[in-house]
Amino acid sequence: MGYQPAKKEATLLAPYTMGPFELSHRVVHAPLTRFRSFGNLPQPHAAVYYSQRASKGGLVIAEATGVSDTAQGYPHTPGIWTPEQVEAWKPIVDAVHAKGAIFFCQLWHVGRVSTNDLQPNGQAPISSTDVRCGPNPEVPSEYSKPRRLRAEEIPGIVDDFRRAARNAIAAGFDGVEIHGAHGYILEQFMKDGVNDRDDEYGGSLENRCRFAVEVVGAVVAELGAHRVGMRLSPFLDYNDAVDSDPTGLGVYMAQQLSKHPGFLYCHVVEPRMAFSEGRWNIPHRLLPFRKAFNGTFIVAGGYDREEGNKVVADGYADLVAYGRHFLANPDLPRRFELGAPLNKYDRSTFYTQDPVVGYTDYPFLDDHDDE
Ligand SMILES: Cc1cc2nc3c(=O)[nH]c(=O)nc-3n(C[C@H](O)[C@H](O)[C@H](O)COP(=O)(O)O)c2cc1C
C-alpha cells in the first residue's frame, strides 16, 4: 500500500515511562465530550467506544466528567459524584483495562458555562464572577447569569474535586486529569479577563491561581501525585476566558504542579492554528511550560502523525494527545505505526446522542491493509 512505517526510536511509537505507568507508545486519546451519558450516567455504549480506542500500553483520557451536581453545563455529560455513577463507570474502565490500556478520568466543573435549568433547584451557575459567559454558536441556549462564589464557599468546591478523584479511583481509573482548560471554572478564576474579584482569589496571578492550586493540592493529597495530571489552555479564548499574559500564567501553573514531587503530567493545548505560507500551522508556543515542569509533558491541538513525530523527536513533548483523529480512528496508534490513511471525522455527529452512529461505527483498518 506504499505505507511508510515509522522508525521506533524517538517517535510516537517509542515506549515511554510515565511515573508508575509503562506506555508502549506516545499516542494519547484526548478527552472528548460526546453527550451520550443520559441522565449524567455513563452508558454501556461508552465501554464499546473506549475499548475500541484502547491499546496495550496506551493512555486514554476519558471525557470531561462532572464533580458535583453544580458542575454540569450541557445535557448528557457523565458525572462521578454519586455511587450510581461510580458503578456505571466500572464496566467501562474494566473494558479499557482488558485491552491493557491506562485510563484517566478528566474531572470537570463548568462554572458559569451553564444554565439555571441544568443546576440543582434551578439556581444560578457558580463562578468567580457574576458576569454572564457570552453566547457559543454551537450551543442553542444562552448561558445564565452566574452567582459569584463567596471565598468561604470555595473549600467546598475544592472538596468536590477531591471526592470525585476518590470516586474515580473507586471506579477503577488509574488516575485523574484536573480540567483546568477551556474557560471552565478553574480558568474563570485563573484568567484576568474573567476574574474580577478583589479578595484573596482575585487580583494578582498568585491569587487568581489559588483555587486551582488548592484543587491540585487536595487531589494530590487524596490520590498521590503519581496519579494526577492537569490540563491547561492559557492561550485559548474558549468560553470568553482570555488572559493578558498567557505565558506567565502557564509558567506559574507548571511551577505549582512541579512543587508536588512526582506530579504525573502537565497537558497543554496549543494556541489556535495559524495560517501562513499557504498552510495551517501549529504555533508551538508551549516550550516555556515544558521547561517549567518536571514531569511528563503532553501537547494537544491540531497534531497529525508527522507533527507528532517531529515534536517527540525534538524533545518538545513526551506525549501527544489526539482529539478528532482518535474520535474517527479507533485504531489510531496502529494507523500511525503503519503510515495508513485516516478516516475523516464527521463533525455533525460529535455531539449527537446516537449510541452507535458517529460514535462506535468508525471503521478499523481492514486486516488486508496490514500486509
Ligand atoms: C467533540 C469534542 C469534544 C471535546 N471534549 C473535550 C473535553 O471533554 N475536555 C477537554 O479538555 N477537551 C475537549 N475537547 C478538546 C480536545 O481534547 C482537543 O484538545 C482538541 O480537539 C484539539 O485537538 P485535535 O486537533 O487533535 O482534535 C473536545 C474536542 C472535540 C472535537
The ligand as a Gaussian input file, in Angstrom:
#p B3LYP/6-31G(d) Opt

LIG

0 1
 C      -16.061000      16.541000      20.143000
 C      -15.022000      17.183000      21.030000
 C      -15.164000      17.106000      22.398000
 C      -14.184000      17.638000      23.250000
 N      -14.306000      17.489000      24.612000
 C      -13.306000      17.873000      25.432000
 C      -13.362000      17.587000      26.822000
 O      -14.282000      16.931000      27.329000
 N      -12.326000      18.018000      27.597000
 C      -11.265000      18.717000      27.063000
 O      -10.352000      19.102000      27.813000
 N      -11.183000      18.976000      25.749000
 C      -12.160000      18.548000      24.919000
 N      -12.044000      18.757000      23.569000
 C      -10.776000      19.275000      23.029000
 C       -9.870000      18.104000      22.606000
 O       -9.454000      17.335000      23.733000
 C       -8.613000      18.598000      21.856000
 O       -7.839000      19.408000      22.693000
 C       -8.988000      19.366000      20.603000
 O       -9.900000      18.625000      19.821000
 C       -7.756000      19.686000      19.752000
 O       -7.075000      18.501000      19.390000
 P       -7.248000      17.837000      17.920000
 O       -6.792000      18.870000      16.920000
 O       -6.327000      16.646000      17.967000
 O       -8.687000      17.474000      17.740000
 C      -13.034000      18.280000      22.706000
 C      -12.916000      18.383000      21.315000
 C      -13.876000      17.832000      20.474000
 C      -13.684000      17.903000      18.976000

